[in-house]
Amino acid sequence: MRKIIAIALIDLRRLFRERVNFFFFLALPLVLILVLGSLVADTKPRLGVVGGSDSAQGSELRSDLLAIEGASVEAFDTSADLLEALRRDELNAGVIIPDDYDEQIETGGTARIEYVSVPDTGGIQVQGLVSEVISARSRELTAARFVADEGFASLADGLAAAERTASAAPQTTVEIVGPDFGKPEAAGGRGFLAAQELVLFTFLTGLTAATALIQTRQLGIAHRVLSTPTSIGEFLAGVTLGRFLVAASQGLFIIIASALLFGAGFGNWPAAIAIVLLFSVVGTGAAMVMGSVFSNDAQAGATGVFIGLGFAAMGGCMVPLEFFSPTMSKIAHFTPHAWANDAFAELIQRGGGLGDITTELAVLALYGAGLLAISTALMSRVLRTR
């Protein structure tokens, strides 16, 4: 056991001998969390509204849309102005209320409200807010249309009664009693952003740090160690432990530093630490595979960055998985990143605990065990043949 620990510590000293590694492993993730977190916190999706001002029902719908909370809403005079603002990227989405909105309602036809947006997360967020407003108006119109069709009252009187009923309806309050895991953060908050950066950098650091493992072979350090009374198993265990300590220390540093410096919340801390440790095993296994397959450290470094960023993008580290299509979401879950992000989302956004992420933890454990088994077989063969 002493030999394993000694090999791990030597590996760590070699890795951090270059001071620039401290920046990439520790400082860079926090800088990204600070910058991206500030952008997310300070920016609301932008919505434009046009039309409806010259009719009774259209004016009420327009007022409801302009009063939407959670978005920056602006009224436009013409559809052309709204579309031009979309083209200039001044808006994420726009709602165009037709001039004959009231006539469409009164004749019993379908009132066609045009919704236009740009393909980004802001447009998706605004769509949900707009849908809530239009759904509420639609329920009132449906009730009023039923009253009018049955001859109980005119459409206008039915609408007035529906609005009075909706405003006077008692509000139901649900009190949740249970363990206090802290206030879950909304999607895109600094807690979940920090978790995404943690997943990205833990895996990416593992892959890029595989170059040190290749240099160990190139410089003959591995064979000199094996020339002593040290078995291949002890050598591999020591190197693996060193890779794991790098990944785990980086992950734990990110969650602790982001919590202390930026107030980021991670929900249930024991569960968050479990995710970090298991994903560190995944990153360690991936690093060992890279170090076994490549014989050139430059090639391994470039390939590691490409694979690390590609898996991060596919696994929801750059765009949350809830914005993926069903097909892309299934593809994303071929990566361990998606399972780690799912687990963090359960803790941060929904206030879950350790028992709520057992499936995600089990999948990460399988990924880690599989990668370590493959890398051990490959590295053993490399060390015996070279």
RODO-747054 format. One record per residue (C-alpha): residue number from 0; chain; y negated, z negated, x negated. Coordinates in nm, 4 decimals. Each point is the difference from the previous one (the first is absolute). Last residue first. Example, Ala and Ser with C-alpha at 12.3 -4.5 7.8 and 13.67 -1.06 7.14 Angstrom:
residues 2
(1, 'A', (0.1060, -0.7140, -1.3670))
(0, 'A', (0.3440, -0.0660, 0.1370))
This chain:
residues 386
(385, 'A', (0.2254, 2.4245, -0.7561))
(384, 'A', (0.3239, 0.0145, 0.2038))
(383, 'A', (0.0504, -0.3686, 0.0791))
(382, 'A', (-0.3649, -0.0684, 0.0749))
(381, 'A', (-0.0268, 0.2993, 0.2343))
(380, 'A', (0.3215, -0.0901, 0.1875))
(379, 'A', (-0.1159, -0.3564, 0.0543))
(378, 'A', (-0.3411, 0.1280, 0.1109))
(377, 'A', (0.1505, 0.2234, 0.2669))
(376, 'A', (0.2384, -0.2617, 0.1430))
(375, 'A', (-0.2684, -0.2689, -0.0008))
(374, 'A', (-0.2534, 0.2392, 0.1575))
(373, 'A', (0.2325, 0.0872, 0.2876))
(372, 'A', (0.0831, -0.3644, 0.0733))
(371, 'A', (-0.3664, -0.1012, -0.0237))
(370, 'A', (-0.1031, 0.2783, 0.2382))
(369, 'A', (0.2650, -0.0966, 0.2545))
(368, 'A', (-0.0763, -0.3708, -0.0149))
(367, 'A', (-0.3731, 0.0620, 0.0440))
(366, 'A', (0.0396, 0.2420, 0.2908))
(365, 'A', (0.2509, -0.2316, 0.1682))
(364, 'A', (-0.2341, -0.2978, -0.0414))
(363, 'A', (-0.2864, 0.2053, 0.1449))
(362, 'A', (0.2156, 0.0865, 0.3025))
(361, 'A', (0.0932, -0.3666, 0.0502))
(360, 'A', (-0.3646, -0.1067, -0.0236))
(359, 'A', (-0.1005, 0.2568, 0.2631))
(358, 'A', (0.2776, -0.1137, 0.2346))
(357, 'A', (-0.0830, -0.3683, -0.0509))
(356, 'A', (-0.3655, 0.0576, 0.0824))
(355, 'A', (-0.0430, -0.2074, 0.3161))
(354, 'A', (0.1883, -0.3046, -0.1304))
(353, 'A', (-0.2421, -0.0383, -0.2893))
(352, 'A', (-0.2991, -0.0223, 0.2299))
(351, 'A', (-0.2070, 0.2229, 0.2223))
(350, 'A', (-0.3749, -0.0227, 0.0639))
(349, 'A', (-0.0239, 0.3490, 0.1500))
(348, 'A', (-0.2452, 0.1719, -0.2354))
(347, 'A', (0.0608, -0.1911, -0.3227))
(346, 'A', (0.3660, -0.0995, 0.0146))
(345, 'A', (0.1430, 0.2974, 0.1890))
(344, 'A', (-0.2254, 0.2389, -0.1935))
(343, 'A', (0.1272, -0.1486, -0.3274))
(342, 'A', (0.3594, 0.0719, 0.1021))
(341, 'A', (-0.0787, 0.3523, 0.1127))
(340, 'A', (-0.1831, 0.0602, -0.3298))
(339, 'A', (0.3085, -0.1129, -0.1939))
(338, 'A', (0.2244, 0.2228, 0.2105))
(337, 'A', (-0.2313, 0.2991, -0.0487))
(336, 'A', (-0.0179, -0.0571, -0.3755))
(335, 'A', (0.3790, -0.0014, -0.0335))
(334, 'A', (-0.0058, 0.3757, 0.0682))
(333, 'A', (0.2376, 0.1727, 0.2443))
(332, 'A', (-0.2103, -0.1717, 0.2627))
(331, 'A', (-0.2767, 0.2559, -0.0487))
(330, 'A', (0.2245, 0.2777, 0.1336))
(329, 'A', (0.0445, -0.1878, 0.3272))
(328, 'A', (-0.3753, -0.0597, 0.0219))
(327, 'A', (-0.0647, 0.3661, -0.0743))
(326, 'A', (0.2123, 0.1000, 0.2995))
(325, 'A', (-0.1630, -0.2541, 0.2325))
(324, 'A', (-0.3488, 0.1134, -0.1128))
(323, 'A', (-0.1756, -0.2313, -0.2443))
(322, 'A', (-0.3093, -0.1978, 0.1001))
(321, 'A', (0.2028, -0.3162, 0.0531))
(320, 'A', (0.1211, 0.0326, -0.3617))
(319, 'A', (-0.3381, -0.0972, -0.1405))
(318, 'A', (-0.1589, 0.2647, -0.2278))
(317, 'A', (-0.0095, -0.0602, -0.3764))
(316, 'A', (0.2915, -0.2397, -0.0462))
(315, 'A', (0.1966, 0.1449, 0.2931))
(314, 'A', (0.3290, 0.0946, -0.1668))
(313, 'A', (-0.0717, 0.3702, -0.0538))
(312, 'A', (-0.3250, -0.0701, -0.1843))
(311, 'A', (0.1606, -0.2737, -0.2098))
(310, 'A', (0.3078, 0.2138, -0.0681))
(309, 'A', (-0.2218, 0.2797, -0.1313))
(308, 'A', (-0.2175, -0.2371, -0.2036))
(307, 'A', (0.3012, -0.1520, -0.1750))
(306, 'A', (0.1821, 0.3306, -0.0442))
(305, 'A', (-0.3003, 0.1696, -0.1636))
(304, 'A', (-0.0916, -0.3037, -0.2102))
(303, 'A', (0.3599, -0.0396, -0.1157))
(302, 'A', (0.0301, 0.3688, -0.0859))
(301, 'A', (-0.3020, -0.0207, -0.2301))
(300, 'A', (0.1244, -0.3183, -0.1700))
(299, 'A', (0.3598, 0.1196, -0.0298))
(298, 'A', (-0.1082, 0.3278, -0.1567))
(297, 'A', (-0.2127, -0.1841, -0.2557))
(296, 'A', (0.2790, -0.2520, -0.0719))
(295, 'A', (0.2547, 0.2686, -0.0880))
(294, 'A', (0.3710, -0.0787, 0.0428))
(293, 'A', (-0.0099, -0.0164, 0.3779))
(292, 'A', (0.2932, -0.1040, 0.2216))
(291, 'A', (0.0496, -0.3580, -0.1158))
(290, 'A', (-0.3631, -0.1104, -0.0029))
(289, 'A', (-0.0555, 0.1602, 0.3390))
(288, 'A', (0.3047, -0.1816, 0.1417))
(287, 'A', (-0.1206, -0.3278, -0.1499))
(286, 'A', (-0.3451, 0.0475, 0.1516))
(285, 'A', (0.1491, 0.0711, 0.3452))
(284, 'A', (0.2122, -0.3144, -0.0220))
(283, 'A', (-0.3016, -0.2081, -0.0977))
(282, 'A', (-0.2087, 0.1440, 0.2834))
(281, 'A', (0.2744, -0.0863, 0.2498))
(280, 'A', (0.0349, -0.3509, -0.1460))
(279, 'A', (-0.3765, -0.0371, 0.0311))
(278, 'A', (0.0390, 0.1028, 0.3644))
(277, 'A', (0.2334, -0.2954, 0.0440))
(276, 'A', (-0.2400, -0.2431, -0.1663))
(275, 'A', (-0.3094, 0.1232, 0.1835))
(274, 'A', (0.1723, 0.0004, 0.3394))
(273, 'A', (0.1255, -0.3560, -0.0536))
(272, 'A', (-0.3517, -0.1059, -0.1023))
(271, 'A', (-0.1357, 0.1362, 0.3292))
(270, 'A', (0.2701, -0.1863, 0.1962))
(269, 'A', (-0.0816, -0.3283, -0.1746))
(268, 'A', (-0.3728, 0.0695, 0.0648))
(267, 'A', (0.0172, 0.0607, 0.3758))
(266, 'A', (-0.3130, 0.1961, 0.0834))
(265, 'A', (-0.1317, 0.2013, -0.2926))
(264, 'A', (-0.3718, -0.0694, 0.0377))
(263, 'A', (-0.2688, 0.1524, -0.2193))
(262, 'A', (-0.2925, -0.2346, -0.0703))
(261, 'A', (-0.1387, 0.2338, -0.2657))
(260, 'A', (0.0131, -0.2091, -0.3175))
(259, 'A', (0.2622, -0.2634, 0.0842))
(258, 'A', (0.2274, 0.2133, 0.2190))
(257, 'A', (-0.0418, 0.3088, -0.2183))
(256, 'A', (0.0808, -0.2068, -0.3098))
(255, 'A', (0.3119, -0.1588, 0.1510))
(254, 'A', (0.1357, 0.3231, 0.1505))
(253, 'A', (-0.0724, 0.2106, -0.3086))
(252, 'A', (0.1234, -0.2575, -0.2518))
(251, 'A', (0.3303, -0.0355, 0.1881))
(250, 'A', (0.0547, 0.3758, -0.0169))
(249, 'A', (-0.0957, 0.0236, -0.3689))
(248, 'A', (0.2183, -0.2958, -0.0933))
(247, 'A', (0.2932, 0.1492, 0.1910))
(246, 'A', (-0.0261, 0.3419, -0.1646))
(245, 'A', (-0.0397, -0.1319, -0.3556))
(244, 'A', (0.2659, -0.2691, 0.0453))
(243, 'A', (0.2418, 0.2588, 0.1383))
(242, 'A', (-0.0450, 0.2341, -0.2971))
(241, 'A', (0.0656, -0.2895, -0.2416))
(240, 'A', (0.3069, -0.1117, 0.1956))
(239, 'A', (0.1383, 0.3532, -0.0134))
(238, 'A', (-0.0512, 0.0134, -0.3777))
(237, 'A', (0.1779, -0.3331, -0.0436))
(236, 'A', (0.2875, 0.0941, 0.2307))
(235, 'A', (0.0401, 0.3340, -0.1763))
(234, 'A', (0.0212, -0.1711, -0.3406))
(233, 'A', (0.2422, -0.2637, 0.1272))
(232, 'A', (0.2234, 0.2658, 0.1547))
(231, 'A', (-0.0083, 0.2129, -0.3142))
(230, 'A', (0.1295, -0.2990, -0.1927))
(229, 'A', (-0.1933, -0.1908, -0.2636))
(228, 'A', (0.1634, -0.1250, -0.3228))
(227, 'A', (-0.2493, 0.2089, -0.1987))
(226, 'A', (0.0328, 0.3782, -0.0333))
(225, 'A', (-0.0960, 0.0198, 0.3669))
(224, 'A', (-0.3510, -0.1184, -0.0829))
(223, 'A', (-0.0317, 0.2599, -0.2735))
(222, 'A', (0.1307, 0.2652, 0.2374))
(221, 'A', (-0.2590, -0.0878, 0.2651))
(220, 'A', (-0.2859, -0.0101, -0.2489))
(219, 'A', (0.0809, 0.3471, -0.1314))
(218, 'A', (-0.3556, 0.1234, 0.0455))
(217, 'A', (0.1095, 0.2610, 0.2560))
(216, 'A', (0.2147, -0.2466, 0.1941))
(215, 'A', (-0.2724, -0.2613, 0.0409))
(214, 'A', (-0.2446, 0.2847, 0.0553))
(213, 'A', (0.1999, 0.0976, 0.3082))
(212, 'A', (-0.0251, -0.3545, 0.1367))
(211, 'A', (-0.3733, -0.0040, -0.0667))
(210, 'A', (-0.0338, 0.3271, 0.1928))
(209, 'A', (0.1600, -0.1714, 0.2997))
(208, 'A', (-0.3343, -0.1766, 0.0424))
(207, 'A', (-0.1221, 0.3059, 0.1920))
(206, 'A', (0.2772, -0.0352, 0.2582))
(205, 'A', (-0.0338, -0.3750, 0.0439))
(204, 'A', (-0.3763, 0.0160, 0.0196))
(203, 'A', (0.0238, 0.2631, 0.2742))
(202, 'A', (0.2406, -0.2121, 0.2047))
(201, 'A', (-0.2074, -0.3167, -0.0178))
(200, 'A', (-0.3224, 0.2020, 0.0213))
(199, 'A', (0.0687, 0.1692, 0.3346))
(198, 'A', (0.1602, -0.3007, 0.1692))
(197, 'A', (-0.2858, -0.2281, -0.1064))
(196, 'A', (-0.2596, 0.2587, 0.1021))
(195, 'A', (0.1515, 0.0120, 0.3493))
(194, 'A', (0.0102, -0.3800, 0.0176))
(193, 'A', (-0.3645, -0.0198, -0.1065))
(192, 'A', (-0.0910, 0.2416, 0.2789))
(191, 'A', (0.2029, -0.2114, 0.2433))
(190, 'A', (-0.1947, -0.3107, -0.0920))
(189, 'A', (-0.3311, 0.1838, -0.0334))
(188, 'A', (0.0109, 0.1165, 0.3588))
(187, 'A', (0.1191, 0.3534, 0.0832))
(186, 'A', (0.2077, -0.1090, 0.2958))
(185, 'A', (-0.1453, -0.3167, 0.1435))
(184, 'A', (0.0673, -0.3337, -0.1635))
(183, 'A', (0.2337, -0.2608, 0.1413))
(182, 'A', (-0.1575, -0.3442, 0.0308))
(181, 'A', (0.2011, -0.2612, -0.1788))
(180, 'A', (0.3698, -0.0793, 0.0249))
(179, 'A', (-0.0511, -0.2749, 0.2555))
(178, 'A', (0.3347, -0.0898, 0.1487))
(177, 'A', (0.0230, 0.0351, 0.3773))
(176, 'A', (-0.1931, -0.0007, 0.3261))
(175, 'A', (-0.1513, 0.3237, 0.1199))
(174, 'A', (-0.2452, -0.0446, 0.2866))
(173, 'A', (-0.0203, 0.2945, 0.2359))
(172, 'A', (-0.3203, 0.0468, 0.1984))
(171, 'A', (-0.0036, 0.2039, 0.3185))
(170, 'A', (-0.3389, 0.1266, 0.1139))
(169, 'A', (-0.0734, -0.0255, 0.3706))
(168, 'A', (-0.1025, 0.3255, 0.1680))
(167, 'A', (-0.3692, 0.0011, 0.0958))
(166, 'A', (-0.0981, 0.2919, -0.2257))
(165, 'A', (0.3004, 0.2096, 0.1021))
(164, 'A', (-0.0445, -0.0776, 0.3684))
(163, 'A', (-0.3687, 0.0887, -0.0079))
(162, 'A', (0.0747, 0.3253, -0.1817))
(161, 'A', (0.2729, 0.0904, 0.2468))
(160, 'A', (-0.2299, -0.0764, 0.2953))
(159, 'A', (-0.2750, 0.2228, -0.1425))
(158, 'A', (0.2527, 0.2754, -0.0655))
(157, 'A', (0.1332, -0.0225, 0.3527))
(156, 'A', (-0.3534, 0.0142, 0.1416))
(155, 'A', (-0.0709, 0.3161, -0.2037))
(154, 'A', (0.3334, 0.1577, 0.0992))
(153, 'A', (-0.0696, -0.0651, 0.3666))
(152, 'A', (0.1899, -0.2663, 0.1863))
(151, 'A', (0.3318, -0.0741, 0.1701))
(150, 'A', (0.0884, 0.3646, 0.0557))
(149, 'A', (0.3309, -0.0084, -0.1863))
(148, 'A', (-0.1292, 0.2594, -0.2476))
(147, 'A', (-0.3150, -0.2078, -0.0648))
(146, 'A', (0.1875, -0.3244, -0.0687))
(145, 'A', (0.2485, 0.1802, -0.2265))
(144, 'A', (-0.2843, 0.1720, -0.1866))
(143, 'A', (-0.1710, -0.3364, -0.0549))
(142, 'A', (0.3162, -0.1517, -0.1497))
(141, 'A', (0.0490, 0.2987, -0.2296))
(140, 'A', (-0.3659, -0.0052, -0.1001))
(139, 'A', (0.0208, -0.3688, -0.0945))
(138, 'A', (0.3141, 0.0568, -0.2050))
(137, 'A', (-0.1571, 0.3014, -0.1698))
(136, 'A', (-0.3052, -0.1984, -0.1045))
(135, 'A', (0.2224, -0.2544, -0.1791))
(134, 'A', (0.2029, 0.2782, -0.1583))
(133, 'A', (-0.3191, 0.1707, -0.1186))
(132, 'A', (-0.1201, -0.3156, -0.1761))
(131, 'A', (0.3363, -0.0775, -0.1597))
(130, 'A', (0.0480, 0.3620, -0.1088))
(129, 'A', (-0.3382, -0.0030, -0.1752))
(128, 'A', (0.1020, -0.3021, -0.2089))
(127, 'A', (0.3358, 0.1540, -0.0928))
(126, 'A', (-0.1614, 0.3296, -0.0923))
(125, 'A', (-0.2533, -0.1819, -0.2168))
(124, 'A', (0.2777, -0.1341, -0.2253))
(123, 'A', (0.1608, 0.3429, -0.0354))
(122, 'A', (-0.3326, 0.1629, -0.0881))
(121, 'A', (-0.0650, -0.2699, -0.2606))
(120, 'A', (0.3466, 0.0545, -0.1510))
(119, 'A', (-0.0785, 0.3624, -0.0745))
(118, 'A', (0.0593, 0.3396, 0.1581))
(117, 'A', (-0.3496, 0.0641, 0.1424))
(116, 'A', (-0.0563, -0.0582, 0.3690))
(115, 'A', (-0.0718, 0.1699, 0.3315))
(114, 'A', (0.0539, -0.1523, 0.3443))
(113, 'A', (-0.0857, 0.2110, 0.3038))
(112, 'A', (-0.0041, -0.1662, 0.3401))
(111, 'A', (0.1704, 0.2053, 0.2682))
(110, 'A', (-0.0270, -0.1563, 0.3451))
(109, 'A', (0.3118, 0.1116, 0.1844))
(108, 'A', (-0.0675, 0.1064, 0.3563))
(107, 'A', (-0.0575, -0.2157, 0.3061))
(106, 'A', (-0.3120, 0.1864, 0.1069))
(105, 'A', (-0.2137, -0.3122, -0.0537))
(104, 'A', (0.1276, -0.0572, -0.3529))
(103, 'A', (-0.0607, 0.3554, -0.1183))
(102, 'A', (-0.3444, -0.0033, 0.1611))
(101, 'A', (-0.0910, -0.3222, -0.1825))
(100, 'A', (0.0999, 0.1463, -0.3389))
(99, 'A', (-0.1850, 0.3267, 0.0607))
(98, 'A', (-0.2068, -0.0263, -0.3191))
(97, 'A', (0.3126, -0.0711, -0.2046))
(96, 'A', (0.0162, -0.3183, -0.2139))
(95, 'A', (0.0447, 0.0913, -0.3678))
(94, 'A', (0.1437, -0.2799, -0.2145))
(93, 'A', (-0.0306, 0.0153, -0.3792))
(92, 'A', (0.1958, -0.1082, -0.3040))
(91, 'A', (-0.0275, -0.1112, -0.3618))
(90, 'A', (-0.3697, 0.0747, -0.0207))
(89, 'A', (-0.2481, 0.0885, -0.2762))
(88, 'A', (0.2588, 0.2235, -0.1675))
(87, 'A', (-0.2406, 0.2968, -0.0002))
(86, 'A', (0.2385, 0.1880, 0.2303))
(85, 'A', (0.0122, -0.2966, 0.2358))
(84, 'A', (-0.3800, -0.0143, 0.0107))
(83, 'A', (-0.0035, 0.3726, 0.0824))
(82, 'A', (0.2433, -0.0616, 0.2836))
(81, 'A', (-0.2282, -0.2693, 0.1453))
(80, 'A', (-0.3120, 0.2159, -0.0285))
(79, 'A', (0.1772, 0.2934, 0.1674))
(78, 'A', (0.1203, -0.2244, 0.2815))
(77, 'A', (-0.3600, -0.0829, 0.0828))
(76, 'A', (-0.2251, -0.3041, 0.0250))
(75, 'A', (0.2034, -0.2374, -0.2127))
(74, 'A', (0.0716, -0.3718, 0.0466))
(73, 'A', (0.1228, -0.2073, -0.2952))
(72, 'A', (0.2835, -0.2517, -0.0185))
(71, 'A', (0.0883, -0.2102, -0.3077))
(70, 'A', (0.3447, -0.1342, 0.0780))
(69, 'A', (0.1687, -0.3376, 0.0487))
(68, 'A', (-0.1674, -0.0689, 0.3315))
(67, 'A', (-0.0441, 0.2799, 0.2517))
(66, 'A', (-0.3307, -0.0268, 0.1888))
(65, 'A', (-0.0878, 0.3686, -0.0385))
(64, 'A', (0.3324, 0.0910, 0.1594))
(63, 'A', (-0.0599, -0.2236, 0.3017))
(62, 'A', (-0.3519, 0.1397, 0.0422))
(61, 'A', (0.1304, 0.3580, -0.0104))
(60, 'A', (0.2644, -0.0833, 0.2595))
(59, 'A', (-0.2707, -0.1450, 0.2250))
(58, 'A', (-0.2214, 0.3065, -0.0511))
(57, 'A', (0.2864, 0.2334, 0.0805))
(56, 'A', (0.0644, -0.1885, 0.3217))
(55, 'A', (-0.3611, 0.0330, 0.1167))
(54, 'A', (-0.0919, 0.3376, -0.1452))
(53, 'A', (-0.2768, 0.1274, -0.2306))
(52, 'A', (0.0879, -0.2118, -0.3078))
(51, 'A', (0.3613, 0.1122, -0.0128))
(50, 'A', (-0.0242, 0.2042, -0.3174))
(49, 'A', (0.0394, -0.0840, -0.3695))
(48, 'A', (0.1645, -0.2849, -0.1873))
(47, 'A', (0.0465, -0.0328, -0.3774))
(46, 'A', (0.2367, -0.2445, -0.1667))
(45, 'A', (-0.0066, -0.1458, -0.3516))
(44, 'A', (0.2792, -0.2189, -0.1375))
(43, 'A', (-0.1380, -0.3213, -0.1458))
(42, 'A', (-0.0603, -0.0472, -0.3717))
(41, 'A', (-0.0916, -0.3265, -0.1716))
(40, 'A', (0.3415, -0.1635, -0.0218))
(39, 'A', (0.1860, 0.3151, -0.0944))
(38, 'A', (-0.2461, 0.0992, -0.2707))
(37, 'A', (-0.0158, -0.3526, -0.1393))
(36, 'A', (0.3800, -0.0211, -0.0058))
(35, 'A', (0.0200, 0.3295, -0.1872))
(34, 'A', (-0.2310, -0.1247, -0.2750))
(33, 'A', (0.1361, -0.3555, -0.0274))
(32, 'A', (0.3659, 0.1010, 0.0331))
(31, 'A', (-0.0488, 0.2761, -0.2573))
(30, 'A', (-0.1622, -0.2408, -0.2468))
(29, 'A', (0.2788, -0.2515, 0.0580))
(28, 'A', (0.2696, 0.2584, -0.0763))
(27, 'A', (-0.1872, 0.1099, -0.3183))
(26, 'A', (-0.0397, -0.3499, -0.1483))
(25, 'A', (0.3604, -0.1171, -0.0344))
(24, 'A', (0.2467, 0.2660, -0.1150))
(23, 'A', (-0.2384, 0.2793, -0.0966))
(22, 'A', (-0.2535, -0.2303, -0.1646))
(21, 'A', (0.2541, -0.2182, -0.1781))
(20, 'A', (0.1723, 0.3158, -0.1249))
(19, 'A', (-0.3167, 0.0927, -0.1904))
(18, 'A', (0.0613, -0.2971, -0.2294))
(17, 'A', (0.2974, 0.1675, -0.1674))
(16, 'A', (0.2224, -0.2831, -0.1172))
(15, 'A', (0.0771, -0.0515, 0.3668))
(14, 'A', (0.3173, 0.2108, 0.0007))
(13, 'A', (0.1244, -0.1131, -0.3406))
(12, 'A', (-0.0482, -0.3654, 0.0958))
(11, 'A', (0.1871, 0.0568, 0.3266))
(10, 'A', (0.2976, 0.1607, -0.1734))
(9, 'A', (0.0133, -0.2853, -0.2509))
(8, 'A', (-0.0002, -0.2462, 0.2916))
(7, 'A', (0.2857, 0.1811, 0.1748))
(6, 'A', (0.2065, 0.0198, -0.3204))
(5, 'A', (-0.0481, -0.3747, -0.0575))
(4, 'A', (0.0954, -0.0810, 0.3598))
(3, 'A', (0.3215, 0.2006, -0.0282))
(2, 'A', (0.0822, -0.1500, -0.3396))
(1, 'A', (-0.0499, -0.3523, 0.1347))
(0, 'A', (0.2350, 0.0733, 0.2892))
